[in-house]
Amino acid sequence: MSILVNVIIEYNNYGYLIYADNFVGAYSRGRTKEEALRKLKNEILQYNQWAYKTDIDDNAIKVDIIKEVKSKAQVSDGDSEVIFDSEKIAITFEEYENLKSLVLKSSFDFQILYNSISSKNTSVKKLRKTFYGNVPITAKEMYEHTNNVSKYYASEIGITIVNLNNIVNNRKYFFDCVESSKSYLNNHVFRGNCKEEWTLKKVMRRFIWHDRIHAKAMWRLASQIENENEFLNPFCFK
């Protein structure tokens, strides 16, 4: 049985980001469209193991490009501004609960990975600047950066929060604030920073996507500075 992956491509002259609409938060990145598409299958295999604890045959994965968007964002550095058409319509309570569960699982697994790394202040990378400042190069910096984006994402859909130090508690706090509104399932479209369009559904996708970017970087760092059996791999990276 084939697995159809609906993808959105965000691109410019400097690179390509490919997102799987029906595997929320799954992504691949490449200098060219072909490179990014080649990487996508492995991402879907790993994502499926992480999210659903099931294996799928990579030969069964079929890609359907449903949208291509030229972007002003620095996609080569993992910046993004795209919103999916599916993220601009009202959501059901069941859909919300399923997405919420994945977002919380992502934060929980991020915490598990971070806790399992003993050398939290060690790095083998050189300092590099990007659109949001210095790229985090230690496990501690990656954790703090990933957690602190919560305040920014929340603000883009009209929610004011003060970041908590623990990423799991911070996510739960975010959803408590979301659910304090009677109309959150309307998935209202907000015009946020730099006139970028945001919705609750987009924010939930961005949480998982952003977690995966930095969890993968943290896992790769741990692979270089620690013994293989000393840290955990809850995201099923390979």
N, C-alpha and C positions, 0 to 999 in steps of 0.2 A: 504494500500500500504506500502510495507516495505522500509526502508531507509537503504541502504548499506553504511557502514562506512569502508573505506579501511584504515587499520592501519599499522604503522611501530612500532616495538618494539625495544627500545634501553635498554640494560641491562648489569649488571655484578653481582658479588656476593653480592653487597650491595643494590641493588634495581632495579626497572623497571620504565622506562618512556615510555608511549604509546602516539603516535601522530596520529591524524586523517588526512590522506593525502588530503581528499576532504572536510574537514572543517578546513581551513588553520589557524594554530596556536592553535587549540584545542588540549588538552593533558590531561593525567591523570598520577598519580605517585603512586607507592606502593612498599612496601617491597618485595612483591611477585608478580608474573605475574597475579595471580588470583585476588589479591587485586586491582591492577591497572586496570584490565579489568572491575571489578565491578564498579569502580568509573567513567568509561568512559561514560556510558549512561547519567548520570546526567550532565556531562560536555557538551555533545552534546546537550542536552535539553536547557541548559543555553546559550550555544553558539548560537544556532539557534534563540532563543529569542533576543539575543543581535544583531546578524548580520542581521537577516532577519525579525525580528518582527513577527515570526510565531511560533505556538506550534505544536509539533509532539508527537505522542503516543510513550512512551518509549518501549512499546511492539513491535513496528514496527521497532526498530533499530536492524539491523543485522551487526555483525562485521566480516570482512574478513581480516585476517592477511596476508599481502602481503610481509612482510620482517621482519626479526629479526636480529639484529646486536649486537654482544658483544662489549662493549665499555670500553675504558680506562678512560672515563670521570667520575667525581663524580656525577653520576645520582641521588644518594640519596639526594644530596644537590641541584639538579636542574641544574647541568652542562650537557652539551650535545656536541657531535661532529658529529652526524649522518647527512648525506645528503641523500635525497630521490632520487630515480632514476628519478622521474618526475621533479626534480629540476635541472637536468643536461642537459636539452634540450632547444632549442630556444623557446621563448614565442611570442605569437601574441600581437599586440597592444591592442586588446580588453581584453585579459587575464591580461596584465600588468595594464591596467586602472582599472580593477575590483579589483585586488590585492592592487593597490595603494589606491583605495578608502577605502578598509577595514583597511589598515595600518593607514591612516589618521583618520578614524573614531575611531580607537582604541586609538590613541593619544588624540583626542578631548575628548573622554569619560573619559580617564585617568585624563585629566585636570579638567573635570566637577566633578569627584569624589573628587579629591584633593581640589578643591576650596570649596566644600561643607563641608569639615571637619574643624571645628573651632580650635580644639586642635592639631595643626600641629606638635608640639614639645613634645607631651605627649606619653608615652609608658607604657605598662604593661609587656613587654617582657624583659628577661635577655639578656645581650650582649653575642653573640655567633660568633665564627670565622668560616669561611668556605673558599673554594678555592679562592674566590675573595677578601677576607678580612672580615671585620666585617659585619654581616648581618644587613641591615637597620632595625631599630626598631621603628622609628617614621614616621609619614606620610611625613614629610619633607625629611627625609633621603631616604625613598622609592621613592619619586618623583625624587630627584636628581640622585639617582642611576639608575633609569629606563631611565631618560633622557640622562644621560652621556654615556650610552652604545652605543649611536648613532655613536659616533666617532670611537669606536672600530669596530662595524659592518661595517661601511663604509670603514675603512682601510683594512678589509679583502677582499674587492673586488676592491682594488686599488684606492679608493676615499679618499682624504684628506679633512676633514672638521674641523672647530672649533665649539665646542658645543655652541649653544645658550641656554639661561636660560629657555626658554619656550618650552615645549615638542612638542607642535603643530607646532610652528615656526621652530623648529629643524628638524622635519620630512619633512616639506615643503622644507626646505633648502636642505636636503638630496636628495629629488627627483629632485630638480632643478639641482643639481650636476650630478645625474644619467643621466638626459635627455640632458645634455650638450654633451654627447657622441653620435655619430651617430650610434653606434653599440650596444647600450644597450639591444636591444631585442634579440641579439644573446645569451644572458645569459651565458657569458663566464665562464668557470670553473677556479677558482683561487686556488692556493696552498697557504694557509694562515699560520697563527701562528700554531706552532706545527704540520705542514704539514696537517692540516685539510682542506678539500675541501669546498669551498664557491662559491656560485653564487648569482646573484641578487635575484632570486626567493627564495633561501634559506634565505637570509637576510630579505626579506619581511615577510616570515613565522616566522622567529626568533623575529622580532619586535612584532608581535601580540602575540606570545607565551610568550615572556618576559614581555610584558605589563600585560598579564593575570595572570602570577605568582604574580607580585607585586601589581596589582590592587586587587586581591583576598586577599592578606595579608593586604592591606590597608583597605579594606572593613571590614574584620574581626576585625582589630584593632579598627576601628570606632564603630563597634557594641559593643565593650567592654567599650569604653571611652565616648561615646555620646549617647543621646537618639535616638531612632530609626527614629523619624521624623525629625531629625536635619541634616542628611546627605543623599546624593543621592546614587542610585544604578544603574548607567547606563549600567553596564555589566550584569545585571539580575542575579547576584549571589543568591544562596539559601543556 
